[in-house]
Amino acid sequence: MSNYRNDSAYHRPVMLAQCLAALDLQPAGRYVDVTFGGGGHSARILEQLTTGHLYSFDQDADAEAEARQLAGPQFTFIKANFRNLAAELQQVGAIPVDGLLADLGVSSHQFDTPERGFSTRFDGPLDMRMDPEGPLTAADILNEYKEADLHRIFGMYGEVTNARTLAQTVAAARRGRRLETIAELKQAIQPCTPRGKENKYLAQVFQALRIEVNEEMQALQRMLLQTADVLRPGGRLVVLSYHSLEDRLVKSFIAKGKFFGSVEKDFFGNERKPFEALNRKPEEADPAEVALNSRARSAKLRVAVRN
C-alpha cells in the first residue's frame, strides 16, 4: 500500500503527520475519514491498521474511482455527503468509532479539472458542484439569485470587501445574457476587480460561489453535530479547515458543543459539552510544507477528545 501514488499529483495530503498523530491510531481501531478526496490521508491511516477498519466518505465519482485502489477487508468507501454521517455509519454497523478526520479542503484534482469549474486558472463552465448530480450550479446562482442574496454570499462566504458593488456588477452583466463560463464571469466583474490583486479577489469570489453551491457551511454544521453521537468517549475529532468561516464553526463547536450562544449547563451549573479541545490554538503547517504545497498555507488543525 505504501506505493499508493497519490502523494503527488492527485492529492497531496496537508499536515499528514500531524493528522495521523492527532487521531492517536490504534491498529485494531475503527476510524472515519469523512473527506476521502484523493485518498492521501485514508491510505496512510490504512497502513497503520491490522484488525481495525476505516470508513471513508466522498460524494465525488473521481474519489470513488481512487478508492478502488485501496480495496480490502479493512476499508469501506461510502459514496455520500458527510452531512449524513450518523445514518450512513449506522447502516454499516460502524458506531461507535475511535477517531474521525475531516479535511475540509477541495482536492487538488477537482481544482485541476477545468470542466468542474472550481479553478480561476482555466476557462470552463460555471459549475463547482462537488456532487456532479447536485441540483444547483454556480451559473444558476449568478443568473438567478436576487442581487441582495449575491451581496450576502459574496460578503459572508467570500469575505469580499466590495461585495455590494460586485453583486450590482453581476446583476447588470446578466441582464443582457446568461453568464455561463468562467471567462464570461471574469470579464463581467473586471470593473470591480482590484488591480494587482486579481488572483486573490477571484479566489474569494469563487470560494463564495463554491460554498453556496455545495451548502458547505450547513453540511459542516450538520456533520459536526453528529460527531458526538458517532465517537466513543475518549475518541478523537480531528478537523483541518482552510478559511476563517470554517475554523470559527469548528472552534465554537469544540468549545461549546454548538455554533452560537453560550455553553449549556446542567442543573448544578456544570458545563454540558461533548468535547474537550486538545490544542487551545490551532496547529499550522510548517514553512517547509507550505513551500512544497501552497494549499497548506491557510490550513488550521483543531483536535478534540470526546468527553
MARLUM-457981 format. One record per residue (C-alpha): residue in one letter; x, y, z. Coordinates in nm, 2 decimals, always signed. Example, Ala and Ser with C-alpha at 12.3 -4.5 7.8 and 13.67 -1.06 7.14 Angstrom:
REM residues 2
KEVO  rest      px      py      pz
KEVO     A   +1.23   -0.45   +0.78
KEVO     S   +1.37   -0.11   +0.71
***
This chain:
REM residues 307
KEVO  rest      px      py      pz
KEVO     M   +0.00   +0.00   +0.00
KEVO     S   +0.29   +0.24   +0.06
KEVO     N   +0.34   +0.28   -0.32
KEVO     Y   -0.01   +0.44   -0.34
KEVO     R   +0.05   +0.70   -0.60
KEVO     N   -0.15   +1.00   -0.47
KEVO     D   +0.11   +1.17   -0.26
KEVO     S   +0.19   +1.36   -0.58
KEVO     A   -0.03   +1.48   -0.85
KEVO     Y   -0.38   +1.38   -0.74
KEVO     H   -0.39   +1.50   -0.38
KEVO     R   -0.10   +1.58   -0.16
KEVO     P   -0.24   +1.55   +0.19
KEVO     V   -0.20   +1.86   +0.40
KEVO     M   -0.04   +1.82   +0.75
KEVO     L   -0.04   +1.44   +0.71
KEVO     A   +0.19   +1.36   +1.01
KEVO     Q   +0.00   +1.59   +1.24
KEVO     C   -0.33   +1.45   +1.14
KEVO     L   -0.22   +1.09   +1.19
KEVO     A   -0.07   +1.18   +1.53
KEVO     A   -0.39   +1.36   +1.64
KEVO     L   -0.60   +1.06   +1.56
KEVO     D   -0.40   +0.85   +1.80
KEVO     L   -0.43   +0.55   +1.57
KEVO     Q   -0.47   +0.20   +1.73
KEVO     P   -0.41   -0.10   +1.49
KEVO     A   -0.75   -0.25   +1.59
KEVO     G   -0.94   +0.08   +1.60
KEVO     R   -1.23   +0.20   +1.39
KEVO     Y   -1.18   +0.53   +1.20
KEVO     V   -1.37   +0.76   +0.97
KEVO     D   -1.22   +0.99   +0.70
KEVO     V   -1.52   +1.20   +0.61
KEVO     T   -1.34   +1.36   +0.32
KEVO     F   -1.17   +1.10   +0.11
KEVO     G   -1.07   +1.33   -0.17
KEVO     G   -0.76   +1.19   -0.34
KEVO     G   -0.72   +0.93   -0.06
KEVO     G   -0.39   +1.06   +0.08
KEVO     H   -0.50   +1.06   +0.44
KEVO     S   -0.70   +0.74   +0.41
KEVO     A   -0.41   +0.54   +0.25
KEVO     R   -0.18   +0.63   +0.54
KEVO     I   -0.45   +0.55   +0.81
KEVO     L   -0.50   +0.21   +0.65
KEVO     E   -0.12   +0.13   +0.67
KEVO     Q   -0.15   +0.15   +1.05
KEVO     L   -0.45   -0.08   +1.09
KEVO     T   -0.43   -0.45   +1.14
KEVO     T   -0.77   -0.58   +1.25
KEVO     G   -0.92   -0.22   +1.26
KEVO     H   -1.14   -0.06   +0.99
KEVO     L   -1.15   +0.26   +0.80
KEVO     Y   -1.47   +0.41   +0.66
KEVO     S   -1.42   +0.69   +0.41
KEVO     F   -1.69   +0.93   +0.27
KEVO     D   -1.69   +1.12   -0.05
KEVO     Q   -1.97   +1.21   -0.30
KEVO     D   -1.73   +1.25   -0.60
KEVO     A   -1.71   +0.98   -0.87
KEVO     D   -1.34   +1.05   -0.92
KEVO     A   -1.28   +0.99   -0.55
KEVO     E   -1.48   +0.67   -0.57
KEVO     A   -1.25   +0.56   -0.86
KEVO     E   -0.94   +0.64   -0.65
KEVO     A   -1.09   +0.45   -0.35
KEVO     R   -1.09   +0.13   -0.56
KEVO     Q   -0.71   +0.12   -0.52
KEVO     L   -0.75   +0.08   -0.15
KEVO     A   -1.00   -0.21   -0.17
KEVO     G   -0.95   -0.46   +0.11
KEVO     P   -1.11   -0.61   +0.41
KEVO     Q   -1.01   -0.32   +0.63
KEVO     F   -1.17   -0.05   +0.41
KEVO     T   -1.52   +0.06   +0.33
KEVO     F   -1.59   +0.35   +0.09
KEVO     I   -1.92   +0.53   +0.14
KEVO     K   -2.04   +0.74   -0.15
KEVO     A   -2.23   +1.00   +0.04
KEVO     N   -2.21   +1.36   +0.17
KEVO     F   -2.07   +1.37   +0.52
KEVO     R   -2.39   +1.56   +0.63
KEVO     N   -2.54   +1.20   +0.65
KEVO     L   -2.26   +1.08   +0.87
KEVO     A   -2.45   +0.90   +1.15
KEVO     A   -2.71   +0.74   +0.93
KEVO     E   -2.45   +0.60   +0.68
KEVO     L   -2.23   +0.46   +0.96
KEVO     Q   -2.53   +0.31   +1.14
KEVO     Q   -2.62   +0.13   +0.81
KEVO     V   -2.29   -0.05   +0.81
KEVO     G   -2.28   -0.11   +1.18
KEVO     A   -1.98   +0.11   +1.24
KEVO     I   -2.08   +0.31   +1.55
KEVO     P   -1.90   +0.40   +1.78
KEVO     V   -1.57   +0.49   +1.61
KEVO     D   -1.23   +0.57   +1.77
KEVO     G   -1.14   +0.87   +1.56
KEVO     L   -1.28   +1.10   +1.29
KEVO     L   -1.08   +1.31   +1.04
KEVO     A   -1.23   +1.59   +0.83
KEVO     D   -1.00   +1.77   +0.58
KEVO     L   -1.23   +2.05   +0.45
KEVO     G   -1.01   +2.15   +0.16
KEVO     V   -1.12   +2.09   -0.20
KEVO     S   -0.90   +1.82   -0.35
KEVO     S   -0.63   +1.95   -0.59
KEVO     H   -0.77   +1.71   -0.85
KEVO     Q   -1.11   +1.90   -0.85
KEVO     F   -0.92   +2.23   -0.89
KEVO     D   -0.71   +2.09   -1.18
KEVO     T   -1.01   +1.96   -1.38
KEVO     P   -1.13   +2.26   -1.59
KEVO     E   -1.47   +2.12   -1.67
KEVO     R   -1.55   +2.11   -1.29
KEVO     G   -1.53   +2.49   -1.28
KEVO     F   -1.35   +2.52   -0.95
KEVO     S   -1.04   +2.70   -1.06
KEVO     T   -0.99   +3.06   -1.17
KEVO     R   -0.69   +2.94   -1.38
KEVO     F   -0.89   +2.78   -1.66
KEVO     D   -1.19   +2.86   -1.86
KEVO     G   -1.48   +2.62   -1.81
KEVO     P   -1.84   +2.60   -1.72
KEVO     L   -1.96   +2.78   -1.40
KEVO     D   -2.03   +2.45   -1.23
KEVO     M   -1.85   +2.40   -0.89
KEVO     R   -2.06   +2.10   -0.77
KEVO     M   -1.88   +1.86   -0.55
KEVO     D   -2.16   +1.62   -0.63
KEVO     P   -2.19   +1.64   -1.01
KEVO     E   -2.56   +1.53   -0.98
KEVO     G   -2.64   +1.81   -0.74
KEVO     P   -2.92   +2.04   -0.84
KEVO     L   -2.75   +2.39   -0.82
KEVO     T   -2.45   +2.52   -1.02
KEVO     A   -2.25   +2.84   -0.98
KEVO     A   -2.42   +2.96   -1.31
KEVO     D   -2.76   +2.92   -1.15
KEVO     I   -2.66   +3.13   -0.85
KEVO     L   -2.51   +3.41   -1.07
KEVO     N   -2.80   +3.43   -1.30
KEVO     E   -3.10   +3.36   -1.08
KEVO     Y   -3.02   +3.49   -0.72
KEVO     K   -3.15   +3.83   -0.62
KEVO     E   -2.89   +4.10   -0.60
KEVO     A   -2.93   +4.12   -0.22
KEVO     D   -2.86   +3.74   -0.19
KEVO     L   -2.55   +3.77   -0.41
KEVO     H   -2.43   +4.06   -0.19
KEVO     R   -2.48   +3.84   +0.12
KEVO     I   -2.29   +3.53   -0.01
KEVO     F   -2.00   +3.74   -0.15
KEVO     G   -1.97   +3.92   +0.18
KEVO     M   -2.02   +3.63   +0.41
KEVO     Y   -1.87   +3.33   +0.23
KEVO     G   -1.60   +3.51   +0.02
KEVO     E   -1.53   +3.79   +0.27
KEVO     V   -1.51   +4.02   -0.04
KEVO     T   -1.47   +4.38   +0.06
KEVO     N   -1.67   +4.54   -0.22
KEVO     A   -1.95   +4.27   -0.21
KEVO     R   -2.23   +4.51   -0.27
KEVO     T   -2.06   +4.66   -0.58
KEVO     L   -1.98   +4.31   -0.70
KEVO     A   -2.34   +4.20   -0.67
KEVO     Q   -2.46   +4.51   -0.86
KEVO     T   -2.20   +4.44   -1.13
KEVO     V   -2.31   +4.08   -1.17
KEVO     A   -2.68   +4.18   -1.18
KEVO     A   -2.61   +4.44   -1.45
KEVO     A   -2.40   +4.19   -1.66
KEVO     R   -2.66   +3.92   -1.66
KEVO     R   -2.94   +4.15   -1.79
KEVO     G   -2.80   +4.11   -2.14
KEVO     R   -2.72   +3.74   -2.14
KEVO     R   -2.67   +3.45   -1.91
KEVO     L   -2.33   +3.41   -1.75
KEVO     E   -2.22   +3.05   -1.84
KEVO     T   -1.84   +3.04   -1.83
KEVO     I   -1.55   +3.14   -1.61
KEVO     A   -1.42   +3.37   -1.88
KEVO     E   -1.76   +3.55   -1.90
KEVO     L   -1.77   +3.59   -1.53
KEVO     K   -1.41   +3.73   -1.51
KEVO     Q   -1.49   +3.97   -1.79
KEVO     A   -1.81   +4.08   -1.63
KEVO     I   -1.66   +4.16   -1.29
KEVO     Q   -1.34   +4.31   -1.42
KEVO     P   -1.45   +4.67   -1.34
KEVO     C   -1.47   +4.59   -0.97
KEVO     T   -1.16   +4.35   -0.95
KEVO     P   -0.88   +4.53   -0.77
KEVO     R   -0.57   +4.59   -0.99
KEVO     G   -0.27   +4.39   -0.89
KEVO     K   -0.48   +4.16   -0.66
KEVO     E   -0.68   +3.99   -0.93
KEVO     N   -0.59   +3.63   -0.82
KEVO     K   -0.68   +3.68   -0.46
KEVO     Y   -1.00   +3.86   -0.54
KEVO     L   -1.12   +3.59   -0.79
KEVO     A   -1.03   +3.32   -0.54
KEVO     Q   -1.26   +3.49   -0.28
KEVO     V   -1.54   +3.52   -0.54
KEVO     F   -1.50   +3.15   -0.64
KEVO     Q   -1.49   +3.04   -0.27
KEVO     A   -1.82   +3.22   -0.20
KEVO     L   -1.99   +3.05   -0.50
KEVO     R   -1.85   +2.71   -0.42
KEVO     I   -1.97   +2.73   -0.06
KEVO     E   -2.32   +2.83   -0.17
KEVO     V   -2.34   +2.57   -0.45
KEVO     N   -2.24   +2.29   -0.21
KEVO     E   -2.41   +2.42   +0.11
KEVO     E   -2.08   +2.37   +0.27
KEVO     M   -2.15   +2.56   +0.59
KEVO     Q   -2.48   +2.38   +0.65
KEVO     A   -2.32   +2.04   +0.57
KEVO     L   -2.03   +2.11   +0.81
KEVO     Q   -2.26   +2.21   +1.10
KEVO     R   -2.47   +1.90   +1.05
KEVO     M   -2.17   +1.67   +1.03
KEVO     L   -2.01   +1.82   +1.34
KEVO     L   -2.33   +1.79   +1.55
KEVO     Q   -2.33   +1.42   +1.46
KEVO     T   -1.97   +1.36   +1.57
KEVO     A   -2.08   +1.34   +1.94
KEVO     D   -2.31   +1.05   +1.85
KEVO     V   -2.06   +0.85   +1.65
KEVO     L   -1.74   +0.89   +1.85
KEVO     R   -1.68   +0.68   +2.16
KEVO     P   -1.58   +0.86   +2.49
KEVO     G   -1.21   +0.92   +2.45
KEVO     G   -1.24   +0.92   +2.07
KEVO     R   -1.06   +1.19   +1.87
KEVO     L   -1.21   +1.46   +1.65
KEVO     V   -0.96   +1.60   +1.40
KEVO     V   -1.05   +1.88   +1.17
KEVO     L   -0.84   +2.07   +0.91
KEVO     S   -1.00   +2.39   +0.79
KEVO     Y   -0.88   +2.64   +0.53
KEVO     H   -1.07   +2.96   +0.59
KEVO     S   -1.19   +3.16   +0.89
KEVO     L   -1.55   +3.08   +0.84
KEVO     E   -1.50   +2.70   +0.88
KEVO     D   -1.24   +2.75   +1.15
KEVO     R   -1.48   +2.96   +1.36
KEVO     L   -1.75   +2.70   +1.34
KEVO     V   -1.51   +2.42   +1.44
KEVO     K   -1.37   +2.62   +1.72
KEVO     S   -1.71   +2.71   +1.85
KEVO     F   -1.84   +2.36   +1.83
KEVO     I   -1.54   +2.21   +2.02
KEVO     A   -1.56   +2.48   +2.29
KEVO     K   -1.94   +2.48   +2.34
KEVO     G   -2.10   +2.18   +2.15
KEVO     K   -2.29   +2.43   +1.94
KEVO     F   -2.22   +2.72   +1.70
KEVO     F   -2.39   +3.02   +1.86
KEVO     G   -2.47   +3.13   +2.21
KEVO     S   -2.30   +3.01   +2.53
KEVO     V   -2.23   +2.66   +2.66
KEVO     E   -2.54   +2.48   +2.81
KEVO     K   -2.51   +2.39   +3.18
KEVO     D   -2.68   +2.12   +3.38
KEVO     F   -2.89   +2.17   +3.70
KEVO     F   -2.57   +2.20   +3.91
KEVO     G   -2.41   +2.46   +3.68
KEVO     N   -2.16   +2.21   +3.52
KEVO     E   -2.09   +2.27   +3.15
KEVO     R   -2.25   +2.02   +2.92
KEVO     K   -2.03   +1.99   +2.61
KEVO     P   -1.94   +1.68   +2.42
KEVO     F   -1.57   +1.76   +2.35
KEVO     E   -1.26   +1.89   +2.52
KEVO     A   -1.00   +2.08   +2.30
KEVO     L   -0.66   +1.92   +2.29
KEVO     N   -0.50   +2.23   +2.14
KEVO     R   -0.60   +2.58   +2.25
KEVO     K   -0.47   +2.73   +1.94
KEVO     P   -0.49   +2.55   +1.61
KEVO     E   -0.18   +2.39   +1.47
KEVO     E   -0.05   +2.52   +1.14
KEVO     A   +0.17   +2.38   +0.87
KEVO     D   +0.55   +2.44   +0.90
KEVO     P   +0.72   +2.66   +0.64
KEVO     A   +0.88   +2.36   +0.47
KEVO     E   +0.54   +2.21   +0.39
KEVO     V   +0.40   +2.54   +0.27
KEVO     A   +0.70   +2.58   +0.03
KEVO     L   +0.61   +2.24   -0.12
KEVO     N   +0.23   +2.28   -0.11
KEVO     S   +0.07   +2.62   -0.12
KEVO     R   -0.26   +2.48   -0.01
KEVO     A   -0.11   +2.42   +0.34
KEVO     R   -0.06   +2.79   +0.39
KEVO     S   -0.41   +2.86   +0.53
KEVO     A   -0.47   +2.52   +0.70
KEVO     K   -0.56   +2.52   +1.06
KEVO     L   -0.58   +2.19   +1.25
KEVO     R   -0.80   +2.15   +1.56
KEVO     V   -0.81   +1.84   +1.77
KEVO     A   -1.06   +1.74   +2.04
KEVO     V   -1.14   +1.44   +2.25
KEVO     R   -1.49   +1.31   +2.32
KEVO     N   -1.60   +1.35   +2.68
***
